[in-house]
Every structure is written in C-alpha cells, then in structure tokens.
C-alpha cells in the first residue's frame, strides 16, 4: 500500500513524488490540491511512462470524476481489477464508496450498469480473501490498531452481504434475470476477475458479464435452477435447445451440465419422465452420459410410465420415455429397444379401430426400432388390407395406398386377393396412361409388372405383352365411351387409336372399332358442336377419306355449312376454299355410300386437304 505522506517542498518533483502527493491529498480530502498536482504532472512529464504510474494516474482521475458526478468518465478511466494493486488503496476505497453510494441513491432509479461494474470491481478487489489490495492494513492504520482475524472475516462477510443485498434489490427493481443480474456479476467477480467496467457485455445493455460466463458461474456455484429458470424464460421451448445452434452455443455447456444434474435429482425422486426429458435436452446440447448417468437413464427407461407396483398407468408417457431412453443409449442397449417395440405394438393394437392413423404410426415406429418384429409388420399389413378393401369398394382409404407396400404384402401373403386386384388396377392404369401418351416402353413395362404380380409367370414376350395391352386399351375405351359425352367419345377414340398401334395383324377388328368410334364422334360433333369441330377432327387424320362414306359425307357437309356461314359474314375467299374442300371429298364418294368399305380414292391432284391444318 502506498504511503500517505505528501512530502516536503525540498523533495525533487519526480512523477512518483507528484502522484504520491496527489494521493495523500485525495485521501485527506484536500481536493483543491489534487487537481493542480495532476495538471503539473501532465505538464512536466506528459503521459505516464510505466504501467504502474499510469494506473495510479488514471485511478486518481477516475476518483476526481466520480466526486463531481461524472460517472461515465469515472467508469471509462478506471482500470481492470488485475491492475489495481499499483494504485493507492485509500483512493481505491474512496472511489468504491462513492460508486456504492451512487447505486443506492434514489432507490437505484439513476443506477447505471457502468457504475455497478465499477463498484463490483473495486469492492471485489478490496475484499479479496488474500487482501492483495492492502485494505486490511488501511483499516488498521485508520483505527490505530491491528484488525484481528475474526473481526476481519466478520467485517468482510457483513460488507459483502450488504453489497449483495443492494445489487439484488436493484436487479429486482429493474427486472434483470439471473443471467443478466448484477448480483451474479458480483458473485463471479468475487471469485475471479470477470467484469471489465468500461466494456459492454454481450448479454444485454444492463448485463455486466458475457452470457456464457454468467451461465458457467451459475451452474458452477450451485445455482442451476436460477440458470434454467432464466434461460427458459428467454427461450420457452427447451426442445429447440441445441449445442450447434448459434442461439444456444454460448450457454450450451453450462445448460447441459445443469440439465444432467437436474435429471439425476429427478431420477432419485422417481420422476422418470422428467428425468429422461432433462437428459435428452442435455444430450442435444452436447452432454455425453457418464457411467452412472447411463445407469440412471436405463433405470428411468425401465420404470417410466408405471406406477410403484409396476403396472402401466400412462401408455403415452411410457412410449415417450422409452423413446428418449432408447435415443440416449442407442445402439448398445437392446433391452430398451425391445421394451419400446412391445409398447408401441401394444398401443397400436389397442387403437386399431378407434384411431387408425395413430395405430399405423405406432406399428411403423416399432418397425423402425425393430425391423424384424412380426407383430408390428402384421399390424401394418392388417391396416393395408383394410385400405385395399375400401379402395376396391370405391371408398376413401385411411391412408394412400402405395404400390411398393402392396407388392410387399403380396410377397408375404401370396393368396391376398385384394392385393392382386388392386395391383391389377394399378398396372392397368399405368399401362393405359403410358400408351395414350405414346410411351410404348413404359406401357409394356407396366403390362409386364401386371403379369409378374397378378397374372402368373412369364413369358413376357413382346407379342403377348402387346396383346394384353390392346385388350386393356379396348376395355378402357369401352368404359370411356359409355357416358355418351363428347369428352368420353374423344377419350375412346384416343384409346382405340393407341390400341391400333399395338395390335398385330390378327387384331384387325381393333381398327374397325377405332374407325367406328371416329364416325360416332364426328356425328356427335355434327349434331352438338360447330362445323369447325368436325373439320378439326378430320384434319387430325383419325380416319382417312375413303374408309367410311358416312364419315366422308359428314365432313363434306361440315365444309359446306362452314362455307355458307363464311359467305354470310362476307368472308368469300375462305368460303370458296371450304367449298373446294367439300368438292374434293364429294368426288370420292360413291352414288350410294356404305357404312364402311372400299371407296374410290381421289387422285393426288384432287387431295381434300387432310394433310394440312386449316
């Protein structure tokens, strides 16, 4: 500790001499002397040339600023705790008292974080157990007698308690939680230098410690409940806490430790679900279970969701708890996996009829946990059979039926008629759709799939496949045209046209069906639509002229009707072209047209224009 003698006028004016005189004057409240001494120091020696001198100088400047109420300047000037040992203890004490008084003024309404940081750093330095700052010697000097150990310890505890109470009341008044509390910073600073008066914290504008440091202090000093309460208030959904998340990375280690400790306590109290939840959250934050913790998790998994006599009283809690235990101990513990699988299957069976969706989910999860479990597979198969029956009856199934699942069911149960019926419809639809869009390879592949799964063994030769495909297209065309609508007739023409492409030389009747469908569509359009619709069908080359006299006459009539309409509109040029097209078609007609049969073909120079889009 620096002495308080100001020295005589004969002593040389060295930097140390001037600072020592200023320190003595400040301690004796001779403030009118302090500032001139510091001004002389600056004028004669400029900036301090050593760290020790610099600390003594800035502490004096900080104390002067605090005395006149310039607390921002006082905070800015004051060095960190590790440098205070070179400053005069009396000046440090005076500054610390002023800061504490400032915090207590007006019930703390004007308290500032910087001032709180200043008070915390200075008092933690003065009350250090090892008394590095010489505060005990200063007290002995002022009382004129040594300070006994017992009195010193009692005094330290009493003063520290009063500071704690003041800071706590300020925290409560300002609504600061444990992570941002000034009392947390005070406790941390009392253990090791943690607070920097002039540096803002990353925990918020009024917090004095970085968030991670505050969290580590709380959990390291038995205040994990305060940490968890504060953190949960800031982040209400613990399920989102993860160690690799930028939002939680700073506190991840401390939170994980706090949760693991809480999980251990809850397991001792037989709060199994809560204990597993805590351990699961700790694991997401990066905690690795120790040997004893693994035993605790295993015990919790075996007992979760059960009453004290061993009977289950909460199936949902048991499943959720076993899931957590299984997740924490996977993959080395098979017994928990077996327990979880059995519970999932049991609950799936219980709600099979009342809640099919949940039942399916239970069986599916059981298969993920134990892929070879027969009861889980059987439960899912039963649901699939029920969905197949609904689908085949034209009802909406509980879940979309997928071909992969049905094929799997058929492998396990080759005699399952609903599976075969559904696959037949599935492959028929794929084959017809592919053939309609001209994708012959996909159409044939679908037919082969149908033969493989519902039509017995091969061979899968092209001739057999195409024969089946033609039958499928003809059947689909029959259904499409049954409604007698334009859309249905057009669909029938398209399907029969696709069938013609796959029909072999022995299937000539397919071409006849197609031509008949085209004629019926043309006659329907003649009666229900415009002449242009009939002409458009003709220009699509669905059926060439000369195949059906009735079709040719229908097209000729359409051209004449459109020509008449265009003449009425004054469009004589286009009307003339329509009449010419009608004449070319008429030239090929016999005197008495037949429904189908050979008709004299027009010469190429009299082409009716079917090759052009008109």
Buried (B, 14 or more C-beta within 10 A) or exposed (E): BBEBEBEEEEEEEEBEBBBBBBBBBBBEEBEEBBBEBBEBBEEEBEEBEEEBBBBBBBBBBBBBBBBEEBBEBBBBBBBBBEBBBBBBBBBBBBBBBBBBEBBBEEEBEEBBBBBBBBBBBBBBBBBBEEBEBBBBBBBBBEEEEEBEEEEBEEBBEEBBEEBBEBBBBBBEEBEBBBBBBBBBBBBBBBEEBBBBBBEBBEBBEBBBBBBBBBBBBBBBEEBBBBBBBBBEEEBEEBEEBBBEEEEBBBBBBBBBBBBBBBBBBBBEEEBBBBBBBBBBBBBBBBBEBEEEBBEBBBBBBBBBBBEEEEEEEBBEBBBBBBBBBBBBBEEEBEEBBBBBBBBBBBBBBBBBEEBBEBBBBBBBBBBEBBEEBEBBBBBBBBBBBBBBBBBBEEEEBBEEBEBEBBBBBBEEEEEBEBBBBBBBBBBBEBBBBBBBEEEBEBBBBBBBBBBBBBBEEEEBEEEBBBBBBBBBBBBBBEEBBEEEEBEBBBBBBBBBBBBBBBBEEEBEEBBEBBBBBBBBBBBBBBEEBBBBBBBBBBBEEBBBBBBBBBBBBBBBBBBBBBBBBBBEEEBEEEBEBBBBBBBBBBBBBEEEBEEBEEBEEBEEEEEBBBEEEB
